[in-house]
């Protein structure tokens, strides 16, 4: 608690700098062919912000930043991640319908409000659109699904 109060006091005097580095990972790109078997993630996205407060007023390059965070993990370095994934659940019992599960998470914890099971017609050539992601179905069966990622509109 004292440390936070001290950092707040130093920050109010203008002597503290906050360094932030962002990283984004995703497994798809326009035109990429994606495949999944039932239970596998078809789409995965994660956006992280890594930040820390430094009162020494020294600028750090990316390598120094990583070293500082690894040495001081849990003290002043904070990582905040958010993301989502789309998992292929297989065909629905009704036949030519495929099931997908959309799930959002924040800091590796699922957000139940943002968890949905989705049903789509499994016809080859059909375009699935969800949360701005467009996928064209190439094939879908009990064994798996193959789609093409399309550009966002």
Backbone as CSV, one residue per row, in Angstrom:
resi,resn,N_x,N_y,N_z,CA_x,CA_y,CA_z,C_x,C_y,C_z
1,UNK,0.824,-1.187,0.000,0.000,0.000,0.000,0.873,1.257,0.000
2,UNK,1.929,1.245,0.832,2.829,2.397,0.872,3.495,2.614,-0.473
3,UNK,3.863,1.499,-1.105,4.526,1.595,-2.406,3.608,2.272,-3.421
4,UNK,2.319,1.890,-3.439,1.372,2.498,-4.368,1.199,3.981,-4.066
5,UNK,1.132,4.325,-2.768,0.987,5.736,-2.404,2.227,6.517,-2.825
6,UNK,3.405,5.925,-2.637,4.638,6.577,-3.041,4.672,6.770,-4.554
7,UNK,4.292,5.721,-5.297,4.254,5.853,-6.755,3.271,6.927,-7.181
8,UNK,2.117,6.983,-6.522,1.123,8.003,-6.853,1.676,9.396,-6.561
9,UNK,2.380,9.544,-5.435,2.955,10.842,-5.076,4.031,11.252,-6.068
10,UNK,4.903,10.306,-6.420,5.959,10.603,-7.387,5.349,10.915,-8.748
11,UNK,4.293,10.183,-9.119,3.634,10.427,-10.404,3.039,11.831,-10.447
12,UNK,2.472,12.269,-9.340,1.872,13.603,-9.324,2.933,14.689,-9.471
13,UNK,4.191,14.379,-9.133,5.269,15.351,-9.303,5.856,15.293,-10.708
14,UNK,5.387,14.349,-11.531,5.873,14.265,-12.896,7.172,13.501,-13.049
15,UNK,7.542,12.699,-12.063,8.820,11.989,-12.106,8.672,10.532,-12.530
16,UNK,7.497,10.080,-12.833,7.268,8.673,-13.156,6.836,8.545,-14.608
17,UNK,7.381,7.532,-15.266,6.962,7.232,-16.628,6.350,5.845,-16.645
18,UNK,5.321,5.678,-17.435,4.720,4.366,-17.615,5.077,3.887,-19.015
19,UNK,5.658,2.700,-19.085,6.021,2.102,-20.361,4.990,1.029,-20.692
20,UNK,4.527,1.019,-21.913,3.553,0.019,-22.338,3.987,-0.554,-23.675
21,UNK,3.882,-1.869,-23.777,4.161,-2.558,-25.030,2.960,-3.436,-25.336
22,UNK,2.464,-3.376,-26.549,1.296,-4.170,-26.946,1.761,-5.330,-27.817
23,UNK,1.033,-6.429,-27.701,1.291,-7.563,-28.583,-0.051,-8.145,-29.012
24,UNK,-0.134,-8.516,-30.251,-1.368,-9.083,-30.804,-1.019,-10.379,-31.521
25,UNK,-1.790,-11.415,-31.255,-1.596,-12.674,-31.964,-2.944,-13.164,-32.469
26,UNK,-2.929,-13.679,-33.672,-4.123,-14.298,-34.241,-3.676,-15.357,-35.237
27,UNK,-4.536,-16.341,-35.442,-4.142,-17.471,-36.289,-4.732,-17.394,-37.693
28,UNK,-5.300,-16.273,-38.075,-5.865,-16.189,-39.413,-5.430,-14.895,-40.096
29,UNK,-5.513,-14.925,-41.416,-5.248,-13.757,-42.246,-6.117,-13.909,-43.487
30,UNK,-6.380,-12.823,-44.180,-7.205,-12.876,-45.390,-6.651,-13.911,-46.358
31,UNK,-7.526,-14.783,-46.823,-7.142,-15.787,-47.799,-6.551,-17.058,-47.208
32,UNK,-6.309,-17.076,-45.912,-5.710,-18.260,-45.280,-6.759,-19.362,-45.132
33,UNK,-6.353,-20.602,-45.396,-7.222,-21.765,-45.232,-7.011,-22.315,-43.821
34,UNK,-8.116,-22.487,-43.097,-8.072,-22.969,-41.721,-8.841,-24.274,-41.612
35,UNK,-8.331,-25.190,-40.802,-9.009,-26.471,-40.586,-9.071,-26.772,-39.103
36,UNK,-10.117,-27.500,-38.706,-10.256,-27.915,-37.309,-11.072,-29.192,-37.251
37,UNK,-10.765,-30.013,-36.259,-11.580,-31.189,-35.976,-12.478,-30.831,-34.799
38,UNK,-13.542,-31.598,-34.561,-14.434,-31.254,-33.449,-13.669,-31.082,-32.135
39,UNK,-13.925,-29.974,-31.461,-13.252,-29.648,-30.200,-12.035,-28.763,-30.362
40,UNK,-11.572,-28.545,-31.603,-10.400,-27.698,-31.854,-10.809,-26.248,-32.100
41,UNK,-9.898,-25.327,-31.766,-10.122,-23.914,-32.051,-9.931,-23.676,-33.539
42,UNK,-10.915,-23.026,-34.142,-10.833,-22.658,-35.550,-10.197,-21.275,-35.681
43,UNK,-10.603,-20.354,-34.814,-10.103,-18.977,-34.793,-9.627,-18.674,-33.381
44,UNK,-8.483,-18.015,-33.252,-7.983,-17.596,-31.942,-7.347,-16.216,-32.077
45,UNK,-7.663,-15.324,-31.138,-7.145,-13.955,-31.153,-6.817,-13.544,-29.720
46,UNK,-5.684,-12.853,-29.547,-5.318,-12.332,-28.229,-4.594,-11.007,-28.399
47,UNK,-4.967,-10.040,-27.575,-4.356,-8.714,-27.573,-3.903,-8.438,-26.135
48,UNK,-2.617,-8.210,-25.940,-2.078,-7.994,-24.598,-1.392,-6.638,-24.502
49,UNK,-1.487,-6.041,-23.327,-0.747,-4.820,-23.016,0.142,-5.141,-21.824
50,UNK,1.444,-4.927,-21.988,2.413,-5.164,-20.927,2.913,-3.786,-20.501
51,UNK,2.752,-3.449,-19.231,3.170,-2.117,-18.808,3.804,-2.157,-17.424
52,UNK,4.603,-1.132,-17.152,5.170,-0.974,-15.818,5.464,0.499,-15.593
53,UNK,5.580,0.838,-14.329,5.881,2.206,-13.926,7.354,2.255,-13.539
54,UNK,8.062,3.266,-14.031,9.487,3.408,-13.746,9.752,4.828,-13.261
55,UNK,10.339,4.949,-12.094,10.623,6.280,-11.558,12.049,6.740,-11.851
56,UNK,12.817,5.905,-12.550,14.209,6.285,-12.819,14.344,7.144,-14.075
57,UNK,13.270,7.324,-14.810,13.253,8.162,-16.009,14.233,7.692,-17.079
58,UNK,14.482,6.396,-17.159,15.352,5.877,-18.207,14.503,5.244,-19.297
59,UNK,14.827,5.532,-20.518,14.112,4.930,-21.643,14.629,3.513,-21.847
60,UNK,13.736,2.597,-22.139,14.114,1.209,-22.326,13.771,0.755,-23.735
61,UNK,14.661,-0.033,-24.314,14.313,-0.646,-25.587,13.519,-1.922,-25.303
62,UNK,13.050,-2.607,-26.331,12.178,-3.770,-26.154,12.855,-4.878,-25.347
63,UNK,14.139,-5.129,-25.603,14.837,-6.190,-24.875,14.976,-5.833,-23.395
64,UNK,15.329,-4.596,-23.108,15.436,-4.168,-21.716,14.085,-4.259,-21.014
65,UNK,13.029,-3.921,-21.740,11.666,-3.997,-21.198,11.350,-5.423,-20.769
66,UNK,11.615,-6.401,-21.655,11.337,-7.807,-21.347,12.165,-8.258,-20.145
67,UNK,13.427,-7.872,-20.091,14.292,-8.255,-18.974,13.792,-7.648,-17.667
68,UNK,13.396,-6.377,-17.705,12.900,-5.709,-16.506,11.651,-6.409,-16.006
69,UNK,10.729,-6.704,-16.899,9.475,-7.355,-16.499,9.723,-8.746,-15.934
70,UNK,10.663,-9.483,-16.506,10.920,-10.828,-15.994,11.575,-10.764,-14.607
71,UNK,12.398,-9.768,-14.345,13.034,-9.626,-13.039,12.066,-9.115,-11.983
72,UNK,11.107,-8.293,-12.383,10.203,-7.645,-11.428,8.755,-8.118,-11.581
73,UNK,8.561,-9.322,-12.065,7.202,-9.838,-12.261,6.420,-9.762,-10.962
74,UNK,5.212,-9.249,-11.054,4.346,-9.173,-9.891,4.532,-7.914,-9.060
75,UNK,5.572,-7.158,-9.292,5.775,-5.952,-8.498,5.160,-4.748,-9.195
76,UNK,5.765,-4.328,-10.282,5.249,-3.156,-10.982,4.840,-3.463,-12.412
77,UNK,5.226,-4.633,-12.897,4.911,-5.002,-14.266,3.518,-5.630,-14.305
78,UNK,2.689,-5.170,-15.208,1.336,-5.699,-15.325,1.086,-6.123,-16.765
79,UNK,0.443,-7.252,-16.918,0.035,-7.718,-18.238,-1.469,-7.876,-18.228
80,UNK,-2.096,-7.303,-19.199,-3.545,-7.392,-19.325,-3.850,-7.906,-20.728
81,UNK,-4.515,-9.050,-20.806,-4.830,-9.647,-22.097,-6.340,-9.820,-22.247
82,UNK,-6.770,-9.690,-23.472,-8.164,-9.993,-23.802,-8.143,-10.714,-25.128
83,UNK,-9.151,-11.500,-25.375,-9.170,-12.224,-26.628,-10.455,-12.998,-26.816
84,UNK,-10.480,-13.770,-27.878,-11.630,-14.619,-28.156,-11.181,-15.804,-28.974
85,UNK,-12.017,-16.827,-28.984,-11.767,-17.953,-29.874,-13.092,-18.496,-30.386
86,UNK,-13.011,-19.178,-31.501,-14.153,-19.807,-32.155,-13.772,-21.276,-32.304
87,UNK,-14.506,-22.162,-31.613,-14.199,-23.584,-31.580,-15.218,-24.356,-32.404
88,UNK,-14.728,-25.275,-33.221,-15.614,-26.135,-34.017,-16.098,-27.264,-33.122
89,UNK,-17.419,-27.376,-32.952,-18.001,-28.409,-32.096,-18.481,-29.617,-32.886
90,UNK,-18.471,-29.519,-34.212,-18.941,-30.622,-35.052,-20.324,-30.328,-35.614
91,UNK,-20.853,-31.264,-36.379,-22.182,-31.050,-36.961,-23.269,-31.215,-35.897
92,UNK,-24.367,-30.516,-36.083,-25.514,-30.659,-35.188,-26.239,-31.956,-35.533
93,UNK,-26.971,-32.533,-34.580,-27.692,-33.781,-34.852,-28.669,-33.675,-36.027
94,UNK,-29.110,-32.460,-36.340,-30.087,-32.282,-37.417,-29.506,-32.550,-38.805
95,UNK,-28.199,-32.611,-38.925,-27.615,-32.921,-40.235,-26.724,-31.841,-40.776
96,UNK,-27.160,-31.125,-41.792,-26.334,-30.152,-42.515,-26.189,-28.821,-41.777
97,UNK,-26.011,-28.898,-40.474,-25.814,-27.702,-39.656,-24.541,-27.913,-38.850
98,UNK,-23.679,-26.888,-38.814,-22.461,-27.013,-38.026,-22.577,-26.168,-36.770
99,UNK,-21.895,-26.616,-35.736,-21.932,-25.938,-34.448,-20.572,-25.337,-34.134
100,UNK,-20.577,-24.081,-33.739,-19.376,-23.364,-33.324,-19.634,-22.759,-31.951
101,UNK,-18.594,-22.626,-31.162,-18.719,-21.939,-29.870,-17.804,-20.725,-29.883
102,UNK,-18.404,-19.557,-29.606,-17.654,-18.302,-29.491,-17.422,-18.050,-28.007
103,UNK,-16.188,-17.697,-27.646,-15.878,-17.439,-26.248,-14.899,-16.282,-26.145
104,UNK,-15.232,-15.306,-25.308,-14.312,-14.208,-25.020,-13.688,-14.458,-23.667
105,UNK,-12.467,-13.956,-23.496,-11.822,-14.072,-22.203,-11.009,-12.823,-21.921
106,UNK,-10.760,-12.617,-20.651,-9.958,-11.499,-20.198,-8.990,-12.039,-19.149
107,UNK,-7.702,-11.840,-19.372,-6.666,-12.348,-18.469,-6.839,-13.832,-18.175
108,UNK,-7.019,-14.618,-19.236,-7.119,-16.084,-19.204,-8.374,-16.609,-18.497
109,UNK,-9.314,-15.728,-18.188,-10.565,-16.174,-17.573,-11.707,-15.940,-18.549
110,UNK,-12.516,-16.977,-18.754,-13.655,-16.864,-19.664,-14.644,-15.838,-19.126
111,UNK,-15.267,-15.126,-20.039,-16.304,-14.164,-19.672,-17.643,-14.796,-20.037
112,UNK,-18.368,-15.372,-19.066,-19.584,-16.137,-19.354,-20.631,-15.372,-20.164
113,UNK,-20.707,-14.077,-19.976,-21.682,-13.284,-20.719,-21.360,-13.303,-22.211
114,UNK,-20.084,-13.517,-22.547,-19.635,-13.507,-23.930,-19.255,-14.909,-24.390
115,UNK,-20.131,-15.852,-24.128,-19.936,-17.252,-24.499,-21.209,-17.670,-25.220
116,UNK,-21.094,-18.096,-26.473,-22.297,-18.427,-27.243,-22.057,-19.632,-28.142
117,UNK,-23.054,-20.520,-28.213,-23.035,-21.617,-29.174,-23.768,-21.136,-30.416
118,UNK,-23.158,-21.337,-31.568,-23.696,-20.822,-32.827,-23.997,-21.974,-33.771
119,UNK,-25.055,-21.840,-34.549,-25.416,-22.838,-35.562,-25.440,-22.167,-36.926
120,UNK,-24.812,-22.808,-37.913,-24.778,-22.292,-39.284,-25.051,-23.427,-40.258
121,UNK,-25.655,-23.086,-41.393,-25.793,-24.068,-42.466,-24.394,-24.467,-42.919
122,UNK,-24.206,-25.761,-43.158,-22.869,-26.275,-43.474,-22.624,-26.441,-44.966
123,UNK,-23.367,-25.750,-45.796,-23.208,-25.890,-47.242,-21.874,-25.300,-47.697
124,UNK,-21.114,-26.027,-48.510,-19.869,-25.474,-49.066,-20.169,-24.184,-49.846
125,UNK,-19.330,-23.183,-49.676,-19.515,-21.898,-50.340,-20.242,-20.879,-49.482
126,UNK,-20.959,-21.320,-48.462,-21.670,-20.393,-47.582,-20.662,-19.567,-46.799
127,UNK,-20.972,-18.276,-46.606,-20.101,-17.383,-45.851,-20.701,-17.170,-44.462
128,UNK,-19.888,-17.435,-43.463,-20.258,-17.221,-42.061,-19.671,-15.885,-41.637
129,UNK,-20.491,-15.057,-40.997,-19.999,-13.778,-40.502,-20.355,-13.681,-39.021
130,UNK,-19.351,-13.436,-38.197,-19.590,-13.261,-36.768,-18.513,-12.355,-36.204
131,UNK,-18.940,-11.285,-35.517,-18.024,-10.325,-34.899,-17.010,-9.767,-35.908
132,UNK,-17.454,-9.557,-37.139,-16.601,-8.978,-38.168,-15.691,-9.965,-38.876
133,UNK,-15.672,-11.208,-38.421,-14.843,-12.221,-39.071,-15.696,-12.923,-40.116
134,UNK,-15.161,-13.013,-41.340,-15.886,-13.659,-42.438,-15.140,-14.922,-42.856
135,UNK,-15.865,-16.044,-42.848,-15.289,-17.334,-43.213,-16.146,-17.995,-44.280
136,UNK,-15.515,-18.475,-45.354,-16.226,-19.218,-46.396,-15.995,-20.708,-46.140
137,UNK,-17.099,-21.469,-46.054,-16.995,-22.903,-45.803,-16.514,-23.600,-47.070
138,UNK,-15.433,-24.347,-46.947,-14.942,-25.161,-48.054,-15.508,-26.572,-47.908
139,UNK,-15.409,-27.127,-46.700,-16.017,-28.437,-46.426,-16.297,-28.554,-44.937
140,UNK,-17.314,-29.336,-44.597,-17.660,-29.580,-43.196,-18.227,-30.987,-43.090
141,UNK,-17.742,-31.740,-42.110,-18.213,-33.109,-41.912,-18.052,-33.489,-40.447
142,UNK,-18.357,-34.756,-40.132,-18.156,-35.258,-38.772,-16.689,-35.201,-38.363
143,UNK,-15.792,-35.361,-39.331,-14.356,-35.395,-39.041,-13.737,-34.014,-38.861
144,UNK,-14.319,-32.974,-39.474,-13.727,-31.648,-39.349,-14.331,-30.623,-40.293
145,UNK,-13.750,-29.443,-40.233,-14.211,-28.333,-41.069,-12.982,-27.647,-41.681
146,UNK,-13.158,-27.159,-42.916,-12.132,-26.375,-43.591,-12.813,-25.122,-44.109
147,UNK,-12.223,-23.964,-43.782,-12.788,-22.672,-44.191,-11.680,-21.795,-44.755
148,UNK,-12.099,-20.752,-45.463,-11.176,-19.731,-45.951,-11.520,-18.431,-45.260
149,UNK,-10.523,-17.753,-44.684,-10.734,-16.444,-44.060,-10.859,-15.383,-45.155
150,UNK,-11.911,-14.599,-45.086,-12.170,-13.559,-46.081,-11.880,-12.174,-45.493
151,UNK,-11.610,-11.178,-46.342,-11.358,-9.817,-45.835,-12.594,-9.265,-45.119
152,UNK,-12.345,-8.454,-44.098,-13.455,-7.790,-43.414,-14.025,-6.711,-44.315
153,UNK,-15.288,-6.439,-44.129,-15.922,-5.378,-44.932,-15.919,-4.082,-44.203
